[in-house]
Amino acid sequence: MDYVIGVDIGTQSTKALLVDGEGAIVAQHSHGYKVDTPRPRWAEQWPQVWLQAVEQCVAGCVRSAGVAPERIKGLCISSLYGGSGIAVDAQIEPLHPCLIWMDRRAGEQVEWVRQHVDLQQLYAITGNGVDSYYGFTKMLWLKQQRPEVWARTRYLLPPNSYVNHCLTGELAVDHSSAGNIGGVYDMAAREWSRPMLEALGIEPGLMPERLLHSGEVVGGLLPAWAQRLGLAAGMPVLAGGVDAAMATFAAGVTRAGNHVAMIGTSMCWGYLNQQVDARHGLVSFPHVFNGARDLYIFGGAITAGASVSWFREQFCQAEAQQGRDSGEDSHVILERAAVQVPAGSDGLLFLPYLMGERSPVWDDRASGSFVGLSLYHSRIHLYRAVLEGVGFALRHNIEAGQRGAQRLDRRLIVVGGASHSDLWMQIISDITGYPVDTIVQEVEAALGAALLAAHSAGLVDEAQVHRGWVRLRPRAEPQAERVALYSRLYQDYVALYPALKPIMHDLQEAAS
């Protein structure tokens, strides 16, 4: 029996899976860490944290599995969207923390781009818009605010590219990561856009020349790393790609019309298409499978699961203590209470804009809000309103995506940590009007990376890829009465942001 390893470098943890050619998980390992937030709206991580986590997780899987190293035929790494990329010197040594997708510090650079760059040209070439979410605006922040770092920078590398270089000594960027940078990548030509790089004042040489599709091999595993990981020297390491697309691939999305919501720290809802219109306000980049043909187009809330974690950590100490005393997960305790709160949280709405917002709002100065509070409302009302707020944000993105999609399947697949919650799955079904399916397995992006490695190694053919490794199970059906209620509340949700926007911006300026 032959095997492969799939790895997902996430925002808060890294996971690795050792999988056989039929998709059975033989071993898995995870390692957690935190995001550095030195200032409001900043979010950064040192890449050494990711590299150490990959080493621990891969080596842990190999030790647990006890299979012969030569039977492991490939390694593929999925990673969080690395925003600015990792600024490295000529020796590929990191010079500065990576400004990750969550970071929103580049507001001034966004305004500079809007005033100095032909936006219609940018939209047409890159298929993406302008916002501090995008890596190219974060790159400009580094250039303008950290000139001493910029002067020493040889390359700007996505997280998986950096780790792949450490493991193989070879330098390459996958097309999904390149396209996700926005602003500097030609979506039609599938190459760096020299006209846009020049217009933005970013030296083309900072972008590695070698661009690969996610299933292509970067290089062979170096002997020193082979010894550290317990693998065979020369084992193929694939280019890998962006985690949202990899999770979508794991869920079986290989054809137009399939659509998946990945709800973890953030929320990404995406579908496949062969062309993109940036005016629809979504993000696009080549898909991790058949990326020469297919684009992964998605929208997302920047704080989805992060909103739930924030609320739980700040206001639910009683449930946390109860969980410690009883051994029960505090999420389960909260959900049991929230089920008793009626749909709509008794007239309470939550805007989940705790780090600004991505699509379709695109406002890095947006902020979170509870609206409709009264003395009647309890903490549990607020908790349910947070779950509903993320559901409304998902519907907001689906409606934006429907303007560009040829068609969407009648069922919505949800993956990520949110899929553990029966209540949240029902809320999402009722808000969106879609029946919801989830994956039986509890892993997503790492399994997609493993499937890609298995295909590259010849363990599965293309027909097997389309069938996928995962099993879906129905989780929720929309209930007509709640669908009608949520549809009315959704109109209020959509109206809240433009009404509150001036106050949000004033408050951001007062806090800066």
N, C-alpha and C positions, 0 to 999 in steps of 0.2 A: 504494500500500500504506500502511495506517495502522498505528500502533504504540502501545504503552503501556510504562510503566516500573513495575517492581515493586522495592521496596526492603525489605530485612530488617535492622533494627538488632538485632544480636545482642549477647551478653554480651562477646565477645572480638573481634568484627569486624562491620562493616557490609558488606552486599553489595547491588549494584544490577544489574538486568537490563533491557535494552531488548529487547522482544519484539514480533513481528508478530502479526497477528490469528489466525494458525494455530499459535501457540505456539513458533515457531522463535526461538531466542535469537540476536539480531543483534549484541549487544554486552553485556559484563559487566565489572564493576569491583568490587574489594573493598579495604577498608582496615582494618587491625588496631589494637587498643589493649588496655589491661589494666584489670582491676578493681582498685580501691583497697581494700586490706584493712588499715586502720590499727591494728586490734586483732583478737585472736582472735574468730572467728565474726562479724566485721563484713565487709560487702561493699557498697561504694558507688561511684557514678560521677557525675561532673559532666555535666550534659546538654549543655554546649557541645561536649564530645568527640563526642557522637552527632550533633549538628548539623553540625559540621565534616566528620565522616565521610560523612554523607548528601550534603553539597555535593560533596565530592571524588568520590564514587562516581557520582552522577547526572551531574555534569558530564563525568566520564571516559567514561561510556557514550555520552553525546551526541556528544562529540568523536570517539570511535572509530567510531560508526555512520555519521556524516556524513549523516544524513537531515534533511530540512527540518523545522524546529521545528513548523510547523503540522500536520505529519503525525503528531505525537505527541499522542494524544488523552486521556491521563490518567496520573496518578501515584498509586500506593497504597503506603502504608508499613506493614509489619509490624514489630513490635518485641518485645523481651524484656519479660517481666512486670516492671513498674516498681515493685512493692512499695508503698512509702509514697507513690509519686508524687513529682513534683518540686514542692517548695514554692517558689512564685513570688509576687512582690509585685504591686501593682496595675498595674504596667507590664509584667507577665509576665517580669520578670527573676528568674533563679534565686537563691535565698537560701541553699541548702544542697545538698550532694550528695544524689542520690536513693538511698534505701536499697532496693537491688534485691532480687529474689526470693531470692537466696542468703543475704542478711543474716539473722542469727539473734539479734540483740541484744535483742529485745523480750520476753524470757522473763518479766520482772516484770509487764509489761502483760498478757500472757496470763493470768497468775494473777489479776490484778485483774479481768479480764473474767469469768473463771470464778466469782469470788466475788460480783460485783456486777451481773451481767447475767443475764436469764432465758435460759438456753442453749437451752431447747426452742423459745422464740420465735425466737431467732437462727437455729437450724437450719431451722425451718419457713419463715421469710421468705427467707433468703438461699440455702438449699440448700448451705451450706458450714459448716465447723466453726471451731474456734478454735485458732490456732497462730501462732507468730512468722513463719511463711511468709507469712501473709496481710497485705495492705497495711494493713488497719485497725488491727492491733496495732502496726505500725511507725509509723503516724500518731500513735498514742497515745504512743509513745516520743518522737517529736519534740515533742509537746505538753508532756510531763512533763520531758524532759531538755534541751530546747532552747527554753525559753519565749520567749527573745528572738527566735528565728526564727519561732515560732508566732504571736507577736503581730503580726508584719509580713506574715504569709502571707495572700494573697488567694485563691489557688486551690492545689489539689494536682492535678497533671497527670500522666497516664501519658506515657511517652516519646514515643509517636507523636503524641499530642495536642499536646505542646509543640512538636515539629518542625512539625506541620501549622499551628500558629498562627504560627510564624515565617515560613512560606512563604506563608500566605494572609491573615494578620491576623484570622482567624476562630477562635473558641474553641468546641470541641466535644469530647466524649468518646464513643468507640464503646462499644457495649454489651458486647462481649467483655472489654474492659479494665475497665469498670465492675464487671461481675460478678466478675471475678477478684480484685478488691480484697477481696471477702468482707465480711461484717459490716454493710455499709452499703447493699447493693443488693437490691431486692425482685425475686426471680427470676421470680415469676409475673406481676407487674405490669410488668416491664421498665422500672423507674424506681428512683431513689434511695429508700431507705426512711427516711422522716422519723422513725418510731418508733425504729428502731435507731440512727440518728444521734444522736437525743436521749438514748437510753439509754447510749450510749458517750461522750457529752459532746463530740461532734464537730459543730461548727457546720454546718448544712446548706448555708450559703452558700459553704463551701469547695469544694463539689462543683459544677462548671459545670452550669448548667441544661440546656444543649443536649446531648441524647443522640441519637446516630445509629447506625444499623446500619452494619456495616463497609463495605458497598458504596455507601453514600450519600456525596454530595459535601459536603465541609466548606466549600469556597470555591474561588475562582480564584487562580491563582498571581500574586503581586504583581509589578509590573514590575521592581523592583530585583532580585528573586530570579530572575525570568525571564532577565534579562541575565546574572546570575552562572552560571546553570545551562545557558544556551544553549537555553532553551525559550520557548514563546510565552506572553506575558502573558495571564492569564485561563484558562490550561489547568486543567481540573478536578483538584482534589486530593481523594482519597477519605479517609474516616475511618480505614480500615485496622483493625488489630486485633492480638491476641496471637499471637506467633510459633508456639506449639505448635499452635494451631487452624489457623493459616494453612498450616503445613507439612502438617497432616492434610488440609486442603482440596486442596493441591497434589497429594497422593497419590491424589486421587479420592474422598475420603470426603464424600459428600453425602447418604447414606441410612443409616437405622438398620441396625446389624449390621456395617457397615464398621468396622475398628479398625486403628490405626496406632501404632507405637512410634517416637517421635522421640528418637534418642540422640545428643546432642551433649555440651555441657558438663554438662547434666543429662539425665535421662531422663523423658519424658512418654509414657505410653501412654494413648490415649483412644479413645472411641467416641461415637456420637450417640444421643440419646434425647430424648423429649419431657417427661420428668419426672425428678426427682432425689430421692433420699433421703439426706440428709446423714449419716445413721448408717452408711452404707457406707464412710465415711472417705475419699471421693475429692473432688476439686475440680470445680466446675461453673461454667459461664458460657454465655451465648448464643453459638452458633456464628457464625463469620464469614460463612457463607452461609446464607440462610434463618433468620437469627437470631431472627426473631419467632416461629418455630415450634420450631426445633431447639436443643437444648443440647449443648454439647461437655462431656463428662464424662471426667475423666482422673485418673490417679494417677502419681506419679513419684518417682524417686530424685533427691535434690538434687545429688549428685556421681556422675555416671556416667562420661562422658568425662573429667571433671575428676579422677576417681580414677586413670584411666590416665595422664593427663598428669602428675599428682603423682608417681606411681610412676616413670615414665620419667625425669622431671627429677631426682628424688632419688637413684635407684639404678641408672640405666642410662647412665652417662656413657661406658662402654666402647662400647656400641652407637651412641651419638651420635657419638663420635669416628670409629668405623668408617664410619658413614654419611657424615661429612664427607670422609673420605679416599676413599671409593669412589663418592660421589655417589648412593648408595642411601638411601632413606628408612629411618630407624631403626625405624619401626613395622614395616616389612617384615622387617627383620633380626630383631626380637624375635618376630614372628609365626612366622617360619621355625623358630626355636628352640622356641617354645611348642607348635607342632604335635607335637613329639616327646614332650611330656609327656602322660601318659594323662588321660582325662576324670576329673574329680574331683581333679586335682592331687596324686595320691598322699595323699589324706586331709587336704587343707588347705582351709579355708574362710575367706572374706573377707567381712566386713560393710562395705559401702561408705558408711558414715555419717560422712564426713569433715567435714561442716558440719551435724551433726544429721541428722535424716531427716524427709522428708515422709511421704506416704501409704505403706501404711496404718499406719505406726508413729506418726507425729506426735509427735516428741520432739526438741526443739531442743537437748537435752543428750546425745543419743545420740552415740557416737563410733565410729570405725572400729576394726576388729579383725582380726587374723589368728589363727586358732585351728587347732591341730593341727600346729604347727611341730615339726620334728625336725632333727637334724643331717643327715639325708638330703636335705632340701629345698634347692633352689638358688634363685637370683633368678628364674630362668625359671619355676619352680613358682609363686612368688609372683605373677609377672606373669599367668600363666594363671588363678590363683585370683582376681585382680582382675576379669578378664573374666567369669569364672563368677559372681562375687559380684553384678555388675550384672545378669547373666542371672537369678539367683535373685530379685533385687529386682523385676525385671520380672514374673516369675511371681507374686510376692506381690501385686502390684497387679492383675494380670489376675484372680486368684482373688477379690480384693475386688470388682472391677468386675462379675464374673459374677453377683454377688448382685442387681445392679440392672439389668443388660442384658436386653432382651427376647430377644436372640439375638446371637451373634457369628459372623462368617464363619469358614470353616474354614481360611483362610489369613491369616497375619499379615504386614502390610506394615511394613518398617523403613526409616526415612529418617534422615538426619543423618550425621555423620562416621563413626560406627561401621559404617555400611553398606559402607565401603571394605574392611573386614576379612572375608575369607572364613572365617577361623577363628572370629571372634566371631559371625558369622551362623549357623554350624553349632552353636556352643555354645548360642545362643539357641533355635534350633530344637529341639535335644535337651532343653533344660531345660523349655521351655514345651510341647513336644509339637506345636507348630504348624509346618507348612511355612512358610518365610519367602520373601517376595518383596521386592525392592528396586526403586528407580526407576533407569532407565537414565541419566537426566540426573543431574548432580551438584549440583543446586540444589533447594531445597525451599520454605522459607517465602517467599523472594523471588518464586519462580515462582507460588505461590499468590496473592500480592499482585498480580502482573501479570495473572493470570487474572481476578481480581475486578475489576481496572480495565478489562480488555477487555469483561467482561460489562456493566459500568456504561456503557461508551462505545458499546455496541451492536455491538461487533466479533464477539461470540459470543452465541448465544442460550442459553436454559436447558438445552436438550437437549445442546448442545455442552459446557456446563459439567459436566453429569453424565458425559459421556464422558471429559472431562478432556484435558489436554495431554500427560500423561506416559505413558510406556510402562513397564510393570512387567516384571521378569524374575525367574524362579525362581532362588533362591540356595542354599537348603538344605532338605533333607527330614529329618525326625526319624528317627534310627536306633534301633531298638527296644532294643538292648542298652544304649546310652548313656542312653536315656530312662528305663529302669528304674533304672540307677545314680543318675542325677541326681534322680530322684523320692525315693530313699532319702536322699540328701544334702540335698535340699530340706527334709525334715522336721527335720533337724539345724539347717539354716540358720534356719528359723522359730523353733526352740526357743532359739537362741543369744541373741536380743535380750532376752527376758524374764529369762533367767538372768543376763545381764551388766548389765542395766539399773542395779541399785543401785551397782555398781562404776563404771560409766560416769558416773553422777551425782556420786559421791564424787570422782572424778578431776577432773571439771569444776569442782567447788567448790574443790578444792585448787589448780587452775591459775588461778582468777579472783583 
